Amino acid sequence: MLKTLNFLKPLAFLGLFLTCFPALGLDLPVNAEADRLLLAAESAIDSNNQHEAKRFLSQAQALNTPLPKRFYFLYGTTLFHLDELDKASINLIKFVGFAERGSPDYKKALGLLTNIEKRNNQHQNSSSKPNAATAKPPTSLIENTEAQYIKQLKQLYLTNSASDALLKHINEMLASYALKRPTKIIKPGQRPLTRYRLNRDSSGNLITSSQRINMLKNTGAKSVIDTTKINVYGLDPFITYRCSLGTNSCWLRSPVNGDRWVEISNNEQAIAEIARASTALIKLLQKGER
């Protein structure tokens, strides 16, 4: 009997080891491993095991690969149930910016944001009330201050640099809402697909890169990349935008001359978010922050 128990100990240890490291030896591609972890997190959420869900989602985030937009919904939901409301709102707000309006997850995310706002208001009401002279009007959860907005983006993109966080946010939005190819018919003279990216140089100038891709077949033409430099000093930092059903697109107006600057597919919520982040970025560059 003693020999049997001694024989079973290594097997028990091996089982525990494999449980703790379920992906060990699977050698999955990074994207597949990210999908596996998100599925595991979703299953843990359904089982009301929020701590396990957070562990799976943290592992997915640590893979350092672009994650599906649903990641932010799952992470925000998990953090909400763990009462980490500030972090939950960061992820849910990001998901709402990407999600299809009216979709089930979109509605759930908005519901969670409403509950977060209610909890925050209850917490404020239960605390000591400030004097009338120093009282400030309550701010919306989503329409928060610019400083808080940048702080949330720094946490979301895991960086201490405000400008890096803003650039990552802008470029992720530009990539997600890049102008789409027409599915069937390409009209003569139609403009090529254009993808945009923003950056900044060591002098604080704002660099815009546009990659134009010819959509006509059998032309042999290659994509063309153009770059423009904007000296931000002296500019009005507040970026405006427009959308048009005729072109099925939205675009930012250039802070230099008001012309069409950066263009995406027709999504007013997305272009408004890009405009907000671009405004914050230009303000930082004007202050000399890199």
N, C-alpha and C positions, 0 to 999 in steps of 0.2 A: 504493500500500500504506500509506503514511504517513497519507494522508487517511482511509482506511478505519479505521485504528487510532484516529485522533482522533475519528472519528464514534462508535466503539464505547465510548469512555471515559465519555461521559455516560450511556449505557445501563447500563454496568456499575455506575456510581455509583447510578443509580436503583434497580437491582436490590438492591444492598446496603442502600439506604435503606429499601426496602419490606420487606426481611427483618428489619431491626432494629425496624421499627415496623409489624407485621402488621395491627394494628387501626386504623391511621390511615385515616380517610375512611370507615370502615364505619358510623359513627354508630349503633351498636347501643344499645338501651335498656340501662341499667345492669345490670339482672338478667341480660339475655342476654349481656352482655360478661363478667359474672362466671362464667356457665356455660361460655362459650367458653374462658376462661382455665383453669378447672378441668379441662375435657376435654383441653386442651393439656398441662396438668401431668400428668394421668394417663397420657397417651401418652408423655411424657418419662420418667416413672417406669418404664413398661413397657420402654422402650428403655435403661434404666439410665443415663439422663442426669439425675442428681439436681440438678446445679447449674441446669440449664435449668428443671426442675420447680420449684425454689425461686423462680426468677425469675418464673415465671407465677403462682405462689401469692402471692408478695409483691405483685404487681400487682393481683391480685384483692382482697387485704386492703386495699390502698390506695384501693379504690373507695368505701370507707366506706358499704357497704350490707350488710344482713343476708345472710350467706352460708349455703349449705346445710351441714348438719351434717357431711356427708362431707368438707368442706374440712379439718376438724381431723384426720381420718384421713389424708388425703393429705399434709397438712403435717407431721404427726407422723412418718409413714413416711419422707418425704423427709429430715427432720432426723435421723432415726435413721441412715439410710445415710450422711449427711454427718458422723456422729459428734458431733452437737450434742445430746447426750443429755438435758440438763436441759430444753431447749426442746421436744424431742420428747415427753418425758413429760408436759409441760403440755398439749400439744394432744391426745395420745392419751387422757389421763385425762378431758379434757373430752368427747372423742368417746364414750368408754365410758359417760359419764353420760347421753348422749342416745340411744345406739344401741339397737336391738332386741336383747334378750338372746338369744344363740345364733345370731345372724346371722353370715355369713361374715366380714364386716369387723370385727364385734365380737370374734370369736375371734382374728383376725389382730392386732387392737390389743392384746388381752391377751397374746398371744405376744410382741409387741414389748416390752411393758412388762416381761415376765418376763426377756427378754434384756437390757434396760436394767438391771434390778436385778442380774442376774448380772455384768454388766460393772462396775457400781459396786462390787459386793462384791469382785471381782477386783482392782480398783484399790485398795480399802481394804486388802486382804490384802497387796498388793505394797508398800504404803507402810510406814513404820516403825510398829511396834506401840506403843500408849501404855502407860504404867505401869498396873499393876493398880488403883492407887488412883484414877486419873483415867479409867479405861476406862468407856465408856458402852455400854449395850446397843444393838445395831443397830436402826434404825427402818425401818419398811416404806416402800417408795417412795410408795405411795398415802396411807398414814396418816402423813403427815409432820407436822412441827410447825406450829402456827398461823402463826407468822411466815413460814415457808417457803411455806405455803399462800397467804397474802396476797401475798407477793412474786411467786409464779407467776401469780396473777390480775392483778396490776398489769402484768406483762409481756404477758399474754394480751390484755388490753383496752387496752393502750398508754396507760396513765395513771400518773402519779406519786402519785395520791391513792388511799390504801387504801380509804376509804369509797366513793369513786366506783367502784372496781373491784368491790367486794363488791355494791354496788347493781346494777351492770350485770349481774353474774353472776346475782344473785337474780332480777331482772326478766326476763332472757332465759330462765331456767328456768321461771318462772311463765308466760311467754307460750308456751313450747314445750309445756307440760303442762297448759294451761288445760282446765277441764272441757269435755267435748265434748257436742255436741247428740246426742240420741238419733236414730238413723237412720230409724226408722219410726213408732213409737207414742209419743205424748206423753200421759202419764197425767194425769187431773184433779188439780189441786193440786200438781203437781210443781214443785219449785223452779226458777227461771230459771237459765240459764247465768250464771256469775259469773267475771269475770276480775279478777285482783288485780295491784297494783303497789305497790312500796315506795319511799319517798323519805325525806329528812330536811330539816328546816328549819334556819334560821340559828342557832337556839337549841339544836340537837342533838336535837330531838324526832324520833321515828320516825313518819312519816306513812304510813298505809295507805289506798289508794284501791281501792274495789271497784266494778266496773261490772256491774250486773245487767241481763241482756238477756232480755226476755220471749220464751219459745219458742213460745207459742201464736199461731197465725195469725189474722189478721183482728181483732185486739184493738185495734189502733191505739195501743197503749201504746209509749212510747219507753223506751230504756234509762235506768236510773237509776244515778247515780254517787254513792257515799257515801264520805266520808273520815273517818278517825278519827286522833286524835293520841295517841301514847304517850310519856309522860315516862319516859325510860329510867333516870333516877337512882334508885338504891335497889332496882332490880329484879334478880331472879336472871337473868343473861344467858343461861343455858343453855336453849335452846329444845328442846322435845320434840315428838313427832308421833305420829299414829295413822293407820292405814289400815283401811278397811272394805270387804269384798266386797259388803255389803248396799247401800251407797251408791255402790259402784264409785269410791271417791275416797280421797284421803289429805289430811290437814290438819295444820297446825302448831297447837300449843296456845298460847294467848295468854300472854305473860310476866306479864300483869297478874292474870288470874283463872283461867287454865287452860282457858277456853272455846275453842271452835273459832275460829280466827283467820284463817288463809289456807288455801284449799283448792285442790287440783289433781286431775287425773285419777289413777286408781289406779296409782301407780308408787312403790314404797317406796324404790328407789334415788334417784329424783329428789327426793322429799320429804326424805330424809336429807341430801342435798347442800344443799338450800335451808335446812334447819335448821342445818347446820354454818356456812354463810355468814351466816345471820341472827345466830347466836350471836357470831361474830367481829365483825359490824357493831355489835351492841349494846355489846360490850366497848369498841370504839373510841369510840362516842358517849359512853359513860360516862367515858372518859378526856378528853373534851373535844375529840377530833380530829374535824375536819370534812372 
